[in-house]
Amino acid sequence: MRETIYKLNTPVSICLLTDLHEKDFSFLSNVRDQKPDMIAVAGDILHGYTTDENTLLAGRMIPFLSACANIAPTFFSLGNHEWMIHPDDIEAITASGVNVLDNNWINWNGLCIGGLTSASVTAYRRFRAGSDLRYPQWNMQRSRIKELIKQSHLDLDWMDAFSSQPGYKILLTHHPEYWPMLKDYDIDLALAGHAHGGQMRIFGQGLFAPGQGFLPKLTSGVHDGRLVISRGLSNTAGIIPRLFNPREIVYVL
């Protein structure tokens, strides 16, 4: 795992963590040593799509987020792998000391910090609307959910109000491919992951990323001077290894 530092003259020091996918989080000792002013967790802390209502919170998500909150004020936005997250889960995350940014923002220490929720989460919420089931059976409804995800749209209704706030504005958005829809908003810094660095990197170019396809442009680094993309903290591409593409903790200063 590598440590990457981007010096962008931000008002606070930020640790960006993405794409844990329920893996080991012993790397937090590195974060603790660095003493960031805040931690931004930009999605995909979960991995498996479970219908066991005890697994979602009994796994690694709450312990990981609690550990982050014990290091520095922590802000969490929802990625595509959080598609099955329930309001009760969000309450539990909040109780652990983490600020959940679910298509909203908060003001903190003179900053305005927002979180754009993945369209996959929006799709699943549409699917389960009106249902008494906490976790409708994924295997029974797979095709219906996938169709909703294809048809889903980002909730950008709150973005005008967010980008109009005074002060330095930071947006957590798990998907870097959303950037073309976001870059015209008055945002000082956007933090993303999702692309896993392109999985394999040849001559500095990632080969594939979800939502972008082959030879994706937005997989790592700083773009337009204000979009920072982490390569993520785990390998989740099945049998396809990460090549020339170490896992990454990102610091923005």
N, C-alpha and C positions, 0 to 999 in steps of 0.2 A: 504494500500500500504506500502510495506516495502522498506527500504533503505539498500542496500548491498554494502559493501566496500571490495574490493580485493586489497591486497598490493603486487604488483608484481614488484616494483622498476622501474616503467616506467619513462621516462624523463619528462613527463608532467602528470598532473592530468586530467582524462578523465571521462566524464559523458556519459554513454551508455543508449540510449533510443530506444526502439523498439516496434513495434506492437501497435501503438496508435489506429489505425482503426477508425479515425475520432471522437474519444471520447473527453471528456473534458480534457483540459490540465492545469487545475489550479494547478496541482502538480509542475509546473515550479517555484513556489515560493521557493520550497525546493532546486531546482537546483541553483537558484539565490543566496540563502544563502550559499551554499557550494562553490561557486566561482571556478568552474573547469577551467582549462586552455583551454579546448576544449570540444565540445559536438559532439558525434558520434551518428547519427540517422541511425540505420541499418535496414531500410526498414519497409514496411507495415504501412505507415502513412494513406493511403487510406483504404477504406473498400468496399463500394458498387461498383458494376460493372455497371456504368451508361453509357448511350449513350447520355446524355445531355451534350453538350460541355461546358455549363456554370457551371455545378456542380463541375467539377473536381477542378477548382481553386477557385470557390466561396464558397466552404465548408471550412473545418477547416485546410486544409493542409498548405496554404500560411500563415495564421495568426500564426499557431503553429511554423512553421519554422522561420518566422520573429522574433517571441518572443525568440526562441532559439538563433538566431544570435545577438540579443540585449544583451544576457547574456555573450556569449563567441563565438569565431570562431566555426562555425558549419559545419559539413561534413555529407552529406546525400547520401546513396546508395539505389538502387532500389530493393524492395522485390517483391514477387509474386503478391501482391495486387496492385502494381503499373503497372500491365501489360498493361493497356490502356493509359499510360502516353504518351503525345505527345511532339514533340520538342518545340512547343510553351509553354507548361507547364514548361519544363526544363528551358527555357529562363526566365520565370516569377519567378521560384524558385531562379535562379541565381541573378535576379534583387532584390530579397528580402534580399540578403546578404549571402546566403548559398552556399557552395561549393558542387556542384553535381558531384559525382564520379560514372560514368557510364562506367564500364569496362576501367577505366583509373586511373591515380594518379596525385597528385600534391605534390610539395615540399613546406613545411611550417615550418618555425622556426627550420630548421635542421632535420625535420622529413620527411619521405616519406609516404603519406597516400593514400591508394588505395581503390576502391570500386568495388566489383564483382557483376554485375547485375544478378538478378534471371533469370533462364532459361525460366520462364513464360513470361517475358518481351521480350526476344529474339523470342519466338514462336509467340507472337502477332505481332511483327514487321515483321516477315516473312509473316504472314497472310495478313497484310494491305499493303504490298509492292506493289507499282504501283496503289493503289486505290486513288481516289480523295476524298473519304469519310474520314473525320477526325476520326469518331468513327463508323465503320461498325456495323450494328445491331447485338448485342450479341445474342438475342433470335433466330434470323434467322440463325446464323452461329455457334451456340453452339457446335455442334458435330465436326465441322471442326476445331475450335479453340482448343477444348480438344485434338483432335488427334495430332495437331501440338505441343501442350505442352508435350504430351507423347513422341514425337519424337525429341524434342528439346535437344540441347546440350549446355553446358556452353561454353562461349567464353573465352578460356584460352590462346588465342594467345598472349595477352599482359603480361601475368604473368611472363614469363621469364625476360622480360625487367624490369618489376616492381621489382621483387625480386633481381635483380642485382644492383639496385640503392644503393648508399652509404647511410649510416646513419640508424637510427632506422626506421623500416618499420611496419606500422599498416595497416591491411586490414579489411574493413567492408564487411562482407558477411552475408546476411540475414539468409541463410540456414546453420545450423550447420551440416546437413547431407552431405554437400559438403566437410567437413574437411578431410576425407580420400584421396580426390583428391588434397588437398591443403597443407597438413602438411609436404610434402617433399620440398616445396619451402622455400627459405630463408626468412621467415617472423618472425618478433619478437613478434607480437601480432595480433590476429584475434578476431573480435567482431561480435557476432551473436545473433539471437533471434528466431523467427518463431515457436518454439516448444511450447510456452506458458507454459513452465514448466512441460509439460506432462498432462496438464489440471487438472487431479486429481493426488495427490501424496499420496501414502501409504508407510509408513516406509521409506520416503525419495526417493521413486521411482516413477517417472512419469508413468502414465498408457498408454498414447497414444500421438503420435506426427505425424503430416503430414510429409511424406517422410521417416519416420522411423517405423511406425506401432506401435504395442503394445509392452510395456515394452522397450521404447526407451532408448538409452544410453546417448544421447546428448541433454539434456533439460535444464540444469542449471549448474552454477558453472564454475570452471576452469578445463580444460582438457589439458593434455600434457604440463602444465605449461605456455601455451600461447594462448589457445582458451578460451575466456570468453563468456558465454551464458547468456543472460537476459531472465527472465520469461515473460517479456512483460508488457504492460500497460493497457490491456483491456481483456475482456472475449468475444470471438467471436465464441464459439462453440455451438451456438444456445441454445437449452434448457439444454445442459449439463453444469452444474456449475463448477467453479473452487473450488475444495475442498482441504483444507490444502495446499494451493498454492496461497499466496497473490500476487497481482501485484507488480511489482518491478522496482525501479530505481537502476541502478548499477553505482558505482564509482570504477575506477581503478587507483591506486596510485603507 
